[in-house]
């Protein structure tokens, strides 16, 4: 195939789910660009549409179908490839969706180029290439580009934990990691593009250190990794994405507190404030350890942002156990919550457990915790008023305003100024907009309090 013909090919991407998926989509996009594909918007006419899917959402099938229809609307003759976690878990189900031409599993998605040359528009079922999940024992380094402000950097993949509600080990395989040299090289490439902030991502990043190809020997630790990344020149900020409380050690917290580039922001899954339910979930900690992590962070970084994942409606969660979670969270020094409503997943232990919580009750509990999250967030924001912090401004202009995040993850705004884009500015947090100051949007705070 000649270069002239290759350059006529276009590709569009849509990514569902987590930061890890975005990092992998961006890496695959660069592979196709190197092969002569031109990237276009998903709503434009393209030669091929690639949908990177997620298995966490209960609406994976519906969302996949929605974006397949979007692709068909943009170009009925365009080829549609579905990759990612949902593609690994349910390849036959996806192959029967009208309009899908190719389904690639966990191992095959990184070799998508090898499947495209001979691919033709499917009239019946899509072509499937999906490995057994134990074959996904290798690591492919990835990072996202496209946002001038921050990049998601993949440092780890897979998970050896067997939480009873989770399908991620079935979709991504065993825990394995990039080498430190690989991570540092990717971080250096990101810095060379003028990106100021990196977000470390993976399935279970605190488990960093397990080698490629299923080698279970820990050659490096998470502490080793962040120690090396802290020395990378050109990166002003590094954020640690979600990390398990049992894997977040005192030494790592201390390093962040004294770091040149790591910011005071942690996101630590809890899932339940009930030790009884944590055992049923097969989580590897109890609430006393979790509280200890919170106390340690607050001791060395009093102004750190701390986010929490929590699940409501897990089988056997009585009203009393839910309220135990509610009160536990209310008493913790946290900054915000990510609240997930439990939904049954095939091939998980929890799906077979007795004590299913009615759907309306799951939704009620979700709403209660979302209100609590807003209360916690605004309390945290109020505690920061008058402090000098730094903001990394983003490029988007929304109604004459620009937005950015402080190092401790407070979203702030000011009048749009092109000169500020991708720049770090020292500010005073205040409700009044004036030169050198930033307004924190608090206008919904009283309304949320009224609902409690």
Secondary structure, 3 states (H helix, E strand, C coil): CCHHHHCCCEEEEEECCCHHHHHHHHHHHHHHHHCCCEEECCCCCCCEEEEEECCCCCCHHHHHHHHHHHHHHHCCCCEEEEEEHHHHHCHHHHHCCCCCCEEECCCHHHHCHHHHCCCCCCCCCCEEECCCHHHCCCCCCCECCCCCCEEEEECEECCCCCCCCCCHHHHHCCCEECCHHHHHHHHHHHHHCCCCEEEEECCCHHHCCECHHHCCCECCCHHHHHHHHCCCCCCCEEEECCCCHHHCCHHHHHHHHHCCCECCEEECCCECCCHHHHHHHCCCCCHHHHHHHHHHHHHHCCCCEEEEEEEECCCCCCHHHHHHHHHHHHHCCCCEEEEEECCCCCCCCHHHCCCCCCHHHHHHHHHHHHHHHHHHHHHHHHHHCCCEEEEEECCCCECCEEEEEECCCCEEEEECCHHHCCCEEEEEECCCCCCCEEECCCCCHHHHHHHC
